[in-house]
Amino acid sequence: MTPGPLDRLQEMAPAWPRLSNSWPPDLTAGARHLTVSPIPGTFGQGFPGLIYLSTLSYLKTVPHSAGSPAEARELFFQQVLQTHETAHQWWGNRVTTLSYRDNWMMEALANYSALLY
């Protein structure tokens, strides 16, 4: 059975001390919880203490799309999206840039962290 998004996030949490030396990140004044919620569409979003995951992340098999190979979509929605959005609890929510023009760095670091996991 393929692990679900919440299983993957719980499995991933112990890896963060090695990656950031600070888990869980101090998200807000004393908040140390993470809420995960589905969102319709093909994207995810990470806010302090809240992660929205595409409803496709909750499916055992991802529907075929004419635009991308099935294996790539499976990999993205079943593995990369959850770890990428969780990485934003650190990169983008706790560690940020001075300007919106540099947000690409937070995306790159979240991708790098997801791929390290």
Phi and psi in degrees as a GROMACS rama.xvg file:
@    title "Ramachandran Plot"
@    xaxis  label "Phi"
@    yaxis  label "Psi"
@TYPE xy
-71.5794  131.491  THR-2
-65.2045  144.284  PRO-3
-81.3414  174.433  GLY-4
-58.234  -41.5556  PRO-5
-68.7366  -37.6408  LEU-6
-60.6174  -43.3292  ASP-7
-65.1602  -39.917  ARG-8
-66.0705  -40.865  LEU-9
-66.4806  -35.4809  GLN-10
-69.1359  -33.3601  GLU-11
-78.7211  -29.3401  MET-12
-52.6422  -42.7199  ALA-13
-63.6384  -18.8956  PRO-14
-74.1433  -22.5532  ALA-15
-65.615  -35.6091  TRP-16
-58.2415  -35.5527  PRO-17
-68.9913  -32.807  ARG-18
-85.5259  -33.9697  LEU-19
-125.962  -8.79481  SER-20
59.7884  18.3025  ASN-21
-158.614  92.3219  SER-22
-133.102  136.531  TRP-23
-76.5019  151.56  PRO-24
-63.943  149.381  PRO-25
-74.69  91.4971  ASP-26
-68.5989  -47.7471  LEU-27
-146.186  -171.52  THR-28
-59.6072  94.0031  ALA-29
81.7945  -7.47664  GLY-30
-75.1024  124.877  ALA-31
-134.377  51.442  ARG-32
-134.303  162.326  HIS-33
-134.852  120.395  LEU-34
-103.223  132.018  THR-35
-117.096  132.041  VAL-36
-138.401  143.737  SER-37
-75.0354  152.371  PRO-38
-139.167  133.584  ILE-39
-63.3452  142.126  PRO-40
123.811  -168.403  GLY-41
-117.249  35.2479  THR-42
-141.733  173.171  PHE-43
-132.466  169.356  GLY-44
-151.184  133.806  GLN-45
-116.01  119.525  GLY-46
-114.608  163.475  PHE-47
-55.6298  115.612  PRO-48
78.8483  2.28909  GLY-49
-141.962  130.269  LEU-50
-124.504  127.427  ILE-51
-99.3743  128.101  TYR-52
-116.705  141.235  LEU-53
-53.2144  142.397  SER-54
-59.35  -23.7402  THR-55
-65.0086  -23.0546  LEU-56
-68.6688  -19.1994  SER-57
-93.1036  -3.50229  TYR-58
-90.8988  147.688  LEU-59
-70.6638  -35.7211  LYS-60
-129.101  138.062  THR-61
-87.9279  131.089  VAL-62
-56.8055  145.256  PRO-63
-68.7476  142.71  HIS-64
-127.036  142.201  SER-65
-65.6413  -20.7745  ALA-66
-84.7419  -17.8726  GLY-67
-147.931  153.083  SER-68
-63.5412  147.412  PRO-69
-58.4308  -39.5408  ALA-70
-63.518  -39.4144  GLU-71
-67.0092  -41.7842  ALA-72
-64.9893  -42.5652  ARG-73
-59.2873  -48.7101  GLU-74
-59.175  -46.1757  LEU-75
-62.1762  -53.1861  PHE-76
-77.9424  -27.0323  PHE-77
-91.4256  -21.1536  GLN-78
-132.375  -55.4738  GLN-79
-68.8089  -43.3822  VAL-80
-58.8685  -45.8243  LEU-81
-62.9936  -45.9105  GLN-82
-70.9172  -35.6421  THR-83
-62.4269  -49.1247  HIS-84
-67.7627  -33.8318  GLU-85
-67.0456  -37.2479  THR-86
-61.0245  -27.817  ALA-87
-68.0974  -13.8132  HIS-88
-62.5291  -27.5569  GLN-89
-100.928  -62.4751  TRP-90
-81.1728  102.817  TRP-91
118.457  -33.6678  GLY-92
-102.211  -39.5275  ASN-93
-100.123  -47.7729  ARG-94
-101.561  120.33  VAL-95
-128.528  175.687  THR-96
-102.702  164.929  THR-97
-77.8421  -26.5474  LEU-98
-132.646  148.552  SER-99
-61.8242  -21.5936  TYR-100
-67.9372  -16.7324  ARG-101
-104.422  10.4573  ASP-102
-60.5088  -23.161  ASN-103
-57.4105  -29.7514  TRP-104
-66.5185  -37.4056  MET-105
-67.448  -37.7044  MET-106
-65.5615  -43.1803  GLU-107
-64.1101  -42.9751  ALA-108
-69.1989  -35.3304  LEU-109
-66.4703  -40.1118  ALA-110
-63.9172  -45.0433  ASN-111
-59.6247  -46.0515  TYR-112
-63.8491  -40.7551  SER-113
-62.1185  -41.7818  ALA-114
-72.5583  -30.7084  LEU-115
-64.1939  -38.0499  LEU-116
